[in-house]
């Protein structure tokens, strides 16, 4: 009988194997859920506009990350008063 070389899988190996293939998928499920909820509220506040789901999602991501949407990723500037 031939012996097989079995190596124990570490938690890092398991996590790497379970990582989503699409890098656009949020790695942290709680973050994705926060974006989903924020996007829903944006959708409702905008009058439940159909066909703007991606816009609402991107706006929610920007809102949660503190980045103003549509300005090239720069943080929102606050005016000096």
N, CA, C and O atoms as a DFTB+ gen file, in Angstrom:
324 C
 N C O
     1  1       0.843      -1.175       0.000
     2  2       0.000       0.000       0.000
     3  2       0.885       1.234       0.000
     4  3       1.796       1.344       0.821
     5  1       0.631       2.156      -0.904
     6  2       1.429       3.367      -1.006
     7  2       0.928       4.394      -0.021
     8  3      -0.275       4.567       0.179
     9  1       1.872       5.064       0.584
    10  2       1.459       6.095       1.530
    11  2       1.230       7.399       0.782
    12  3       1.918       7.700      -0.194
    13  1       0.280       8.149       1.239
    14  2       0.003       9.439       0.621
    15  2       0.457      10.527       1.558
    16  3       0.376      10.388       2.779
    17  1       0.920      11.581       1.000
    18  2       1.365      12.712       1.793
    19  2       0.196      13.671       1.942
    20  3      -0.115      14.423       1.019
    21  1      -0.434      13.648       3.067
    22  2      -1.566      14.530       3.340
    23  2      -1.101      15.664       4.231
    24  3      -0.474      15.449       5.268
    25  1      -1.415      16.857       3.813
    26  2      -1.053      18.012       4.630
    27  2      -2.319      18.581       5.236
    28  3      -3.385      18.595       4.622
    29  1      -2.165      19.041       6.440
    30  2      -3.315      19.648       7.117
    31  2      -3.580      21.013       6.511
    32  3      -2.655      21.785       6.257
    33  1      -4.833      21.299       6.284
    34  2      -5.201      22.606       5.740
    35  2      -5.276      23.609       6.876
    36  3      -5.865      23.344       7.924
    37  1      -4.680      24.744       6.654
    38  2      -4.759      25.811       7.638
    39  2      -6.005      26.638       7.360
    40  3      -6.632      26.495       6.311
    41  1      -6.356      27.489       8.290
    42  2      -7.529      28.344       8.081
    43  2      -7.288      29.296       6.908
    44  3      -8.233      29.672       6.214
    45  1      -6.025      29.690       6.682
    46  2      -5.714      30.556       5.547
    47  2      -5.956      29.832       4.227
    48  3      -6.433      30.434       3.265
    49  1      -5.624      28.526       4.178
    50  2      -5.876      27.740       2.974
    51  2      -7.369      27.651       2.695
    52  3      -7.809      27.786       1.552
    53  1      -8.134      27.426       3.739
    54  2      -9.583      27.307       3.587
    55  2     -10.176      28.637       3.138
    56  3     -11.037      28.663       2.259
    57  1      -9.724      29.745       3.734
    58  2     -10.226      31.066       3.356
    59  2      -9.858      31.404       1.927
    60  3     -10.670      31.978       1.200
    61  1      -8.645      31.059       1.507
    62  2      -8.219      31.341       0.139
    63  2      -9.052      30.550      -0.858
    64  3      -9.387      31.056      -1.929
    65  1      -9.384      29.320      -0.515
    66  2     -10.193      28.491      -1.404
    67  2     -11.628      28.997      -1.459
    68  3     -12.307      28.824      -2.471
    69  1     -12.093      29.617      -0.387
    70  2     -13.471      30.083      -0.323
    71  2     -13.626      31.521      -0.818
    72  3     -14.747      32.022      -0.906
    73  1     -12.520      32.189      -1.143
    74  2     -12.581      33.582      -1.588
    75  2     -13.360      33.682      -2.892
    76  3     -13.201      32.841      -3.777
    77  1     -14.200      34.704      -3.017
    78  2     -14.973      34.858      -4.248
    79  2     -14.061      35.141      -5.437
    80  3     -13.039      35.813      -5.297
    81  1     -14.432      34.630      -6.596
    82  2     -13.647      34.824      -7.805
    83  2     -13.770      36.254      -8.309
    84  3     -12.850      36.764      -8.948
    85  1     -14.876      36.897      -8.036
    86  2     -15.123      38.254      -8.501
    87  2     -14.618      39.246      -7.460
    88  3     -15.154      39.278      -6.353
    89  1     -13.597      40.065      -7.774
    90  2     -13.071      41.002      -6.790
    91  2     -14.041      42.124      -6.442
    92  3     -13.826      42.839      -5.463
    93  1     -15.106      42.293      -7.226
    94  2     -16.081      43.339      -6.933
    95  2     -17.040      42.929      -5.829
    96  3     -17.768      43.768      -5.298
    97  1     -17.049      41.645      -5.476
    98  2     -17.908      41.169      -4.404
    99  2     -17.265      41.566      -3.087
   100  3     -16.072      41.336      -2.887
   101  1     -18.028      42.149      -2.200
   102  2     -17.487      42.586      -0.917
   103  2     -16.964      41.392      -0.134
   104  3     -17.637      40.365      -0.038
   105  1     -15.768      41.521       0.425
   106  2     -15.163      40.440       1.183
   107  2     -15.835      40.288       2.535
   108  3     -15.909      39.182       3.071
   109  1     -16.317      41.365       3.083
   110  2     -16.930      41.345       4.403
   111  2     -18.450      41.371       4.246
   112  3     -19.011      42.367       3.789
   113  1     -19.121      40.271       4.626
   114  2     -20.583      40.229       4.449
   115  2     -21.312      41.345       5.181
   116  3     -22.346      41.813       4.703
   117  1     -20.799      41.786       6.332
   118  2     -21.481      42.857       7.047
   119  2     -21.393      44.165       6.265
   120  3     -22.332      44.961       6.274
   121  1     -20.269      44.388       5.590
   122  2     -20.135      45.582       4.763
   123  2     -21.092      45.524       3.590
   124  3     -21.740      46.518       3.261
   125  1     -21.183      44.361       2.956
   126  2     -22.115      44.211       1.835
   127  2     -23.545      44.447       2.298
   128  3     -24.334      45.060       1.579
   129  1     -23.883      43.974       3.473
   130  2     -25.233      44.182       3.994
   131  2     -25.477      45.664       4.275
   132  3     -26.572      46.166       4.024
   133  1     -24.481      46.363       4.789
   134  2     -24.617      47.797       5.037
   135  2     -24.837      48.543       3.723
   136  3     -25.665      49.451       3.651
   137  1     -24.098      48.160       2.688
   138  2     -24.266      48.795       1.377
   139  2     -25.660      48.506       0.844
   140  3     -26.317      49.394       0.299
   141  1     -26.112      47.270       0.998
   142  2     -27.443      46.876       0.511
   143  2     -28.529      47.716       1.177
   144  3     -29.441      48.200       0.507
   145  1     -28.433      47.887       2.490
   146  2     -29.442      48.663       3.220
   147  2     -29.387      50.132       2.803
   148  3     -30.424      50.754       2.567
   149  1     -28.173      50.685       2.712
   150  2     -28.039      52.089       2.305
   151  2     -28.558      52.296       0.891
   152  3     -29.216      53.300       0.615
   153  1     -28.270      51.356      -0.011
   154  2     -28.747      51.459      -1.392
   155  2     -30.274      51.413      -1.438
   156  3     -30.895      52.112      -2.238
   157  1     -30.869      50.598      -0.589
   158  2     -32.329      50.529      -0.543
   159  2     -32.918      51.872      -0.107
   160  3     -33.895      52.345      -0.688
   161  1     -32.319      52.484       0.920
   162  2     -32.835      53.771       1.385
   163  2     -32.649      54.851       0.312
   164  3     -33.512      55.715       0.153
   165  1     -31.554      54.810      -0.410
   166  2     -31.353      55.749      -1.520
   167  2     -32.425      55.521      -2.574
   168  3     -33.006      56.475      -3.092
   169  1     -32.690      54.253      -2.895
   170  2     -33.729      53.885      -3.865
   171  2     -35.084      54.455      -3.438
   172  3     -35.787      55.055      -4.251
   173  1     -35.442      54.273      -2.195
   174  2     -36.736      54.756      -1.695
   175  2     -36.772      56.284      -1.694
   176  3     -37.765      56.880      -2.113
   177  1     -35.694      56.922      -1.226
   178  2     -35.649      58.386      -1.173
   179  2     -35.686      59.022      -2.556
   180  3     -36.097      60.173      -2.701
   181  1     -35.260      58.277      -3.573
   182  2     -35.308      58.786      -4.942
   183  2     -36.595      58.405      -5.658
   184  3     -36.665      58.481      -6.885
   185  1     -37.593      58.002      -4.923
   186  2     -38.895      57.711      -5.510
   187  2     -39.001      56.336      -6.158
   188  3     -39.805      56.139      -7.068
   189  1     -38.200      55.391      -5.697
   190  2     -38.247      54.004      -6.194
   191  2     -38.063      53.949      -7.715
   192  3     -38.803      53.256      -8.413
   193  1     -37.078      54.680      -8.214
   194  2     -36.791      54.710      -9.655
   195  2     -36.265      53.346     -10.102
   196  3     -35.272      52.850      -9.570
   197  1     -36.923      52.758     -11.061
   198  2     -36.474      51.488     -11.624
   199  2     -35.305      51.733     -12.571
   200  3     -35.236      52.773     -13.226
   201  1     -34.388      50.772     -12.640
   202  2     -33.281      50.859     -13.573
   203  2     -32.080      51.649     -13.083
   204  3     -31.145      51.874     -13.850
   205  1     -32.081      52.073     -11.831
   206  2     -30.972      52.846     -11.280
   207  2     -30.300      52.105     -10.132
   208  3     -29.686      52.715      -9.257
   209  1     -30.425      50.777     -10.147
   210  2     -29.899      49.989      -9.035
   211  2     -28.390      50.123      -8.894
   212  3     -27.888      50.201      -7.773
   213  1     -27.661      50.150      -9.992
   214  2     -26.207      50.291      -9.917
   215  2     -25.828      51.675      -9.405
   216  3     -24.908      51.814      -8.599
   217  1     -26.538      52.696      -9.873
   218  2     -26.282      54.055      -9.389
   219  2     -26.510      54.138      -7.882
   220  3     -25.710      54.736      -7.162
   221  1     -27.603      53.535      -7.406
   222  2     -27.918      53.546      -5.981
   223  2     -26.863      52.786      -5.184
   224  3     -26.481      53.209      -4.093
   225  1     -26.390      51.660      -5.730
   226  2     -25.369      50.845      -5.057
   227  2     -24.061      51.631      -4.928
   228  3     -23.449      51.656      -3.860
   229  1     -23.637      52.273      -6.026
   230  2     -22.388      53.039      -6.018
   231  2     -22.509      54.232      -5.071
   232  3     -21.565      54.557      -4.350
   233  1     -23.661      54.875      -5.074
   234  2     -23.881      56.002      -4.163
   235  2     -23.823      55.532      -2.710
   236  3     -23.283      56.231      -1.853
   237  1     -24.372      54.362      -2.434
   238  2     -24.336      53.812      -1.073
   239  2     -22.904      53.487      -0.664
   240  3     -22.504      53.770       0.466
   241  1     -22.126      52.892      -1.574
   242  2     -20.720      52.600      -1.276
   243  2     -19.969      53.889      -0.968
   244  3     -19.200      53.952      -0.009
   245  1     -20.192      54.908      -1.780
   246  2     -19.517      56.184      -1.583
   247  2     -19.927      56.811      -0.259
   248  3     -19.094      57.347       0.471
   249  1     -21.211      56.737       0.040
   250  2     -21.721      57.309       1.275
   251  2     -21.084      56.634       2.493
   252  3     -20.692      57.308       3.445
   253  1     -20.985      55.327       2.459
   254  2     -20.434      54.590       3.596
   255  2     -18.925      54.746       3.719
   256  3     -18.376      54.638       4.816
   257  1     -18.254      55.000       2.604
   258  2     -16.798      55.158       2.654
   259  2     -16.384      56.609       2.868
   260  3     -15.202      56.897       3.052
   261  1     -17.353      57.525       2.846
   262  2     -17.056      58.938       3.057
   263  2     -16.532      59.632       1.821
   264  3     -15.927      60.700       1.916
   265  1     -16.760      59.031       0.648
   266  2     -16.301      59.603      -0.612
   267  2     -17.511      60.103      -1.371
   268  3     -18.516      59.400      -1.470
   269  1     -17.427      61.307      -1.908
   270  2     -18.532      61.855      -2.689
   271  2     -18.576      61.169      -4.042
   272  3     -17.554      61.105      -4.726
   273  1     -19.741      60.648      -4.453
   274  2     -19.822      59.988      -5.755
   275  2     -19.633      60.972      -6.895
   276  3     -20.097      62.110      -6.832
   277  1     -18.943      60.521      -7.941
   278  2     -18.827      61.311      -9.147
   279  2     -17.731      62.356      -9.143
   280  3     -17.672      63.172     -10.062
   281  1     -16.846      62.363      -8.129
   282  2     -15.779      63.352      -8.153
   283  2     -14.404      62.695      -8.204
   284  3     -13.428      63.259      -7.709
   285  1     -14.323      61.531      -8.788
   286  2     -13.044      60.878      -8.966
   287  2     -12.488      60.239      -7.716
   288  3     -11.299      59.924      -7.662
   289  1     -13.316      60.040      -6.715
   290  2     -12.872      59.350      -5.515
   291  2     -12.286      60.254      -4.449
   292  3     -11.741      59.769      -3.458
   293  1     -12.391      61.562      -4.638
   294  2     -11.875      62.467      -3.631
   295  2     -12.872      62.578      -2.486
   296  3     -14.081      62.595      -2.716
   297  1     -12.376      62.653      -1.257
   298  2     -13.305      62.828      -0.132
   299  2     -14.066      64.136      -0.274
   300  3     -13.593      65.085      -0.900
   301  1     -15.235      64.167       0.308
   302  2     -16.047      65.373       0.229
   303  2     -15.321      66.522       0.934
   304  3     -14.847      66.386       2.062
   305  1     -15.252      67.626       0.249
   306  2     -14.612      68.808       0.832
   307  2     -15.655      69.586       1.620
   308  3     -16.779      69.785       1.159
   309  1     -15.276      70.016       2.793
   310  2     -16.168      70.852       3.569
   311  2     -15.690      72.279       3.443
   312  3     -14.503      72.556       3.611
   313  1     -16.599      73.183       3.148
   314  2     -16.181      74.577       2.974
   315  2     -15.676      75.185       4.267
   316  3     -16.199      74.906       5.346
   317  1     -14.659      76.015       4.150
   318  2     -14.150      76.748       5.321
   319  2     -14.992      77.996       5.487
   320  3     -15.012      78.870       4.621
   321  1     -15.673      78.065       6.588
   322  2     -16.552      79.209       6.838
   323  2     -15.982      80.085       7.894
   324  3     -16.582      81.102       8.242
